[in-house]
Amino acid sequence: MSTLEIVWFVLIGVLWAGFFFLEGFDFGIGMQFVLNARDQKDREALYQAIGPNWDANEVWLVTAGGAMFAAFPYWYASLFSGFYLMLFIVLISLIYRGVSFEFREQMPTIQGTQIWERLIALTSFLVPFVLGMIFTAMVSGTPMDARGDLSAGFFDYVTPFTLVGGVAVSLMSYVHGLNYTRLRIEGDLRQRALTQLKYLYPILLVGEALFAVLLFFYTDFIQEKTVLTLTILVVIVLTTVVGWWLALKNKQEIVPFILSGLALVEVVTLLFAGLFPRVMVANNPLHSLTILTASSSAYTLKVMTIVVIISLPVTLAYQIWSFWVFRKRIVSHKVIE
């Protein structure tokens, strides 16, 4: 296992973490079209909060998938063939979510607009939910043979662990979106977001505890990497507790938002740390794909590294500039004292 292979494994983890941090609050905003907004003015404020950035945030998903394809083609092939139906749901949801943002602007009636807005909420839930199921299934063991061919059935996809993983990622995204609402929007919408956070943080903590218990039974993370796994689990819980405490004080906005995003990053870190040096876990340990057996050639990784060194700073600079330009708060309904 070479240094470049390890670097690209870590980099793919970073890309997925960046996707969940940035697109996570977009998903949370999308779910609020139904779960928090009360009228069209609220929904318009929610759209304006993510309108300039949501499509750029999705680029992290495309880049993560592309990096997997180029750096670890056998990982990509096993994952995208074995989880084809679930990834198809993700793809269709992303397509309909994208067009819904555009079509809602073209509807001549409020009823037509609301149909597309409900679709935004549904797809904003489905994408993190299904991705959460895929990642938890990937680390808990799959029916993969020695050639890397994966033949998963319904109950390989759907287990208590994958369902809890899917719900956890969706709930964490929703909390992240509520914190972004508090950061970006003024008015009643912001106050309702705070009220929901006060109830959702305890539920999220219970979910994290349940996830940790199931992690013990469905993976070898705690048995094989006890200290590292328990440390990351504790950090996830502490991140959530501190975010909850700051939200209750109602004096902080940026820090709870950063913490809710970091919780998603920490979950990705947990999964990738537990996987290493594997990239996919098979029910038969001898059939698990590893970094060494799944990677591209050394020359391919070298060329890709040069491209990333040149392009990544430019991409990050553009996104930071974009958020800075559209930093002004959005006003929904005024709060009546």
C-alpha positions in Angstrom: 0.0 0.0 0.0 1.7 3.2 -1.2 1.5 6.7 0.2 -0.5 8.0 -2.7 -3.1 5.2 -2.3 -3.6 6.2 1.4 -3.7 9.9 0.4 -6.5 9.3 -2.1 -8.4 7.2 0.3 -8.3 10.1 2.8 -9.0 12.6 0.1 -12.2 10.7 -1.0 -13.2 10.8 2.7 -12.6 14.5 2.7 -14.8 15.0 -0.4 -17.7 13.1 1.1 -17.3 15.0 4.3 -17.3 18.3 2.4 -20.4 17.2 0.5 -22.3 16.4 3.7 -21.2 19.6 5.4 -22.2 21.8 2.5 -25.1 19.9 0.9 -26.3 18.8 4.4 -27.8 22.2 5.2 -29.2 22.4 1.7 -31.1 19.2 2.4 -32.2 20.6 5.8 -33.5 23.8 4.1 -35.3 21.7 1.5 -37.1 19.6 4.2 -38.2 22.9 5.8 -40.4 23.7 2.8 -42.9 21.3 4.4 -41.7 21.0 8.0 -41.1 24.6 9.0 -42.5 27.0 6.3 -46.1 28.2 6.8 -46.7 30.2 3.7 -45.2 31.1 0.3 -43.2 34.0 1.8 -41.4 31.6 4.1 -40.7 29.1 1.3 -39.3 31.9 -0.9 -37.0 33.0 2.0 -35.8 29.4 2.3 -35.1 29.2 -1.4 -33.2 32.5 -1.4 -31.0 31.2 1.5 -29.6 28.4 -0.6 -30.4 29.5 -4.2 -26.9 30.9 -5.1 -25.1 27.9 -3.6 -27.0 24.6 -3.7 -25.9 23.5 -7.1 -22.2 24.3 -6.4 -22.5 22.3 -3.2 -23.7 19.2 -5.2 -20.4 19.3 -7.1 -18.7 17.8 -4.1 -20.9 14.6 -4.7 -19.9 14.4 -8.3 -16.2 15.0 -7.4 -16.4 12.3 -4.7 -17.9 9.8 -7.2 -15.4 10.7 -9.9 -12.5 10.4 -7.5 -13.6 6.9 -6.5 -13.9 5.9 -10.2 -10.5 7.2 -11.1 -8.5 6.3 -7.9 -10.2 3.1 -6.9 -12.1 1.7 -9.9 -12.8 -1.7 -8.3 -14.4 0.0 -5.3 -16.5 2.1 -7.7 -17.5 -0.9 -9.7 -18.6 -3.0 -6.8 -20.4 -0.2 -5.0 -22.3 1.2 -8.0 -23.3 -2.2 -9.3 -24.2 -3.8 -6.0 -26.1 -0.8 -4.8 -27.5 0.1 -8.2 -31.1 0.5 -7.1 -30.4 2.6 -4.1 -28.0 4.8 -6.1 -30.7 5.1 -8.8 -33.1 6.5 -6.2 -30.4 9.0 -5.2 -29.8 10.0 -8.8 -33.6 10.4 -9.6 -34.1 12.4 -6.3 -31.2 14.7 -7.2 -32.6 15.2 -10.7 -36.1 16.0 -9.5 -34.8 18.2 -6.7 -32.8 20.2 -9.1 -35.6 20.8 -11.6 -38.1 21.5 -8.8 -36.1 24.6 -7.8 -36.5 25.8 -11.4 -40.1 24.7 -12.1 -41.5 26.2 -8.9 -40.6 29.6 -10.4 -42.6 28.9 -13.6 -45.9 27.8 -12.1 -48.9 30.2 -12.8 -50.7 29.1 -9.7 -49.8 28.8 -6.0 -51.1 25.2 -6.1 -48.7 24.3 -8.9 -45.8 25.9 -7.1 -46.6 24.0 -3.9 -46.4 20.7 -5.7 -42.8 21.3 -6.7 -42.0 22.6 -3.3 -43.3 19.4 -1.7 -41.2 17.5 -4.1 -38.2 19.5 -3.0 -38.9 18.5 0.6 -39.4 14.8 -0.3 -36.2 14.5 -2.3 -34.2 16.5 0.2 -35.1 13.8 2.7 -34.6 10.9 0.4 -31.0 11.7 -0.7 -29.4 11.8 2.8 -31.6 8.9 4.0 -30.6 6.6 1.1 -26.9 7.7 1.2 -26.9 7.0 5.0 -28.3 3.5 4.3 -25.6 2.8 1.6 -22.7 3.9 3.8 -23.9 1.8 6.8 -24.5 -1.2 4.6 -21.1 -0.8 3.0 -19.3 -1.0 6.4 -21.5 -3.7 8.0 -20.8 -6.4 5.4 -22.0 -7.2 2.0 -22.5 -10.5 0.0 -19.4 -10.0 -2.2 -17.5 -12.8 -3.8 -13.7 -13.1 -4.4 -14.0 -11.2 -7.7 -15.6 -8.2 -6.0 -19.1 -9.0 -7.5 -21.8 -7.9 -5.1 -25.3 -9.6 -5.2 -27.3 -7.9 -2.4 -30.9 -8.6 -1.7 -33.5 -6.5 0.1 -32.5 -7.5 3.6 -28.8 -6.8 2.8 -29.9 -3.2 2.1 -32.6 -2.9 4.8 -31.5 -3.8 8.3 -32.0 -2.0 11.7 -28.5 -0.6 11.3 -29.0 0.8 7.8 -32.4 2.3 8.7 -31.0 4.0 11.8 -28.1 5.2 9.7 -30.4 6.6 7.1 -32.6 8.3 9.6 -29.6 9.7 11.5 -28.1 11.3 8.4 -31.4 12.8 7.4 -32.0 14.1 11.0 -28.5 15.5 11.2 -29.0 17.3 7.9 -32.3 18.7 9.1 -30.7 20.0 12.3 -27.9 21.5 10.2 -30.5 23.2 7.9 -32.3 24.6 10.9 -29.0 26.1 12.2 -28.5 27.6 8.7 -32.0 29.1 8.8 -31.1 30.8 12.1 -27.9 32.0 10.6 -29.3 33.4 7.3 -33.0 34.3 7.8 -34.7 36.9 10.0 -38.3 36.7 11.3 -40.8 34.0 12.5 -39.1 31.3 10.4 -35.9 31.7 12.4 -37.8 31.6 15.7 -39.6 28.4 14.6 -36.3 26.9 13.7 -35.0 27.5 17.2 -38.1 26.0 18.7 -37.7 22.8 16.6 -34.0 22.6 17.5 -34.8 22.5 21.2 -36.8 19.4 20.7 -34.7 17.7 18.0 -31.3 17.8 19.7 -32.4 15.4 22.4 -33.9 13.1 19.8 -30.6 13.3 17.8 -28.6 12.3 20.9 -30.8 9.3 21.5 -30.3 8.3 17.8 -26.5 8.7 18.1 -26.6 6.4 21.2 -28.6 3.8 19.3 -26.3 4.1 16.3 -23.3 3.4 18.6 -25.0 0.3 20.0 -25.8 -1.0 16.5 -22.3 -0.2 15.4 -21.0 -2.7 17.9 -23.3 -5.5 16.6 -23.1 -4.9 12.9 -19.5 -3.9 12.4 -16.0 -4.8 13.7 -15.1 -1.2 14.4 -15.2 -1.4 18.2 -13.6 -4.8 18.3 -10.7 -4.0 15.9 -10.2 -0.2 16.5 -11.6 0.3 20.0 -9.8 3.5 21.1 -10.2 5.3 17.8 -13.9 4.3 17.3 -14.9 5.2 20.9 -13.0 8.5 20.7 -14.8 9.5 17.5 -18.2 8.5 18.9 -17.6 10.6 22.1 -16.6 13.5 19.9 -19.8 13.2 17.9 -21.9 13.2 21.1 -19.9 16.2 22.6 -20.3 18.1 19.3 -24.1 17.6 19.5 -24.3 18.5 23.2 -22.4 21.7 22.8 -24.5 22.7 19.8 -27.7 22.0 21.7 -26.4 24.1 24.7 -25.6 27.0 22.5 -28.9 26.8 20.6 -30.7 26.9 24.0 -28.8 30.1 24.9 -30.1 31.6 21.6 -27.0 33.9 21.6 -25.0 31.9 19.0 -25.7 31.2 15.4 -22.5 30.6 13.5 -21.0 28.2 16.1 -24.0 25.8 16.3 -24.1 25.8 12.5 -20.4 24.8 12.3 -20.9 22.2 15.0 -23.9 20.6 13.3 -21.9 20.4 10.1 -18.9 19.0 12.0 -21.1 16.2 13.4 -21.8 15.1 9.9 -18.1 15.3 9.1 -17.3 13.2 12.2 -19.7 10.5 11.1 -17.9 10.3 7.7 -14.6 10.2 9.6 -15.9 7.3 11.8 -16.9 5.3 8.8 -13.7 5.8 6.8 -11.5 5.2 9.9 -13.3 2.0 10.6 -13.0 0.9 7.0 -9.2 1.5 6.7 -7.4 -0.3 5.0 -10.5 -1.7 3.4 -12.8 0.1 1.1 -15.7 -2.3 1.2 -16.5 -5.0 3.8 -17.6 -8.4 2.7 -19.4 -11.0 4.8 -16.4 -13.2 4.1 -13.4 -11.2 5.4 -11.2 -12.8 2.7 -13.4 -11.1 0.0 -13.3 -7.6 1.4 -11.9 -5.0 -1.0 -8.8 -3.1 0.3 -7.1 0.0 -0.7 -4.3 -2.1 -2.3 -6.5 -4.4 -4.3 -9.0 -1.7 -5.5 -6.6 1.2 -6.5 -5.5 2.5 -9.9 -1.9 2.5 -11.1 0.7 4.7 -9.4 1.0 6.9 -12.5 -2.8 7.5 -12.5 -2.7 8.5 -8.9 0.3 10.8 -9.5 -1.4 12.6 -12.4 -4.6 13.0 -10.3 -2.7 14.4 -7.4 -1.2 17.1 -9.6 -4.6 18.0 -10.9 -6.1 18.3 -7.4 -3.2 20.5 -6.2 -4.0 22.9 -9.0 -7.8 22.8 -9.0 -8.8 22.4 -5.4 -7.6 25.8 -4.1 -9.4 27.5 -7.0 -12.6 25.7 -6.2 -12.4 26.4 -2.5 -11.7 30.1 -3.2 -14.7 30.4 -5.5 -17.1 28.8 -3.0 -15.8 30.9 -0.1 -16.2 34.0 -2.3 -19.7 33.0 -3.3 -20.8 32.5 0.3 -19.3 35.9 1.2 -21.1 37.7 -1.6 -24.5 36.3 -0.6 -23.9 36.6 3.2 -26.7 39.2 3.8 -29.5 38.0 5.9 -32.9 37.3 4.3 -36.1 38.6 5.9 -39.2 36.5 6.2 -42.1 37.6 8.4 -41.3 40.1 11.1 -41.5 38.9 14.7 -44.3 40.7 16.5 -43.2 41.7 20.0 
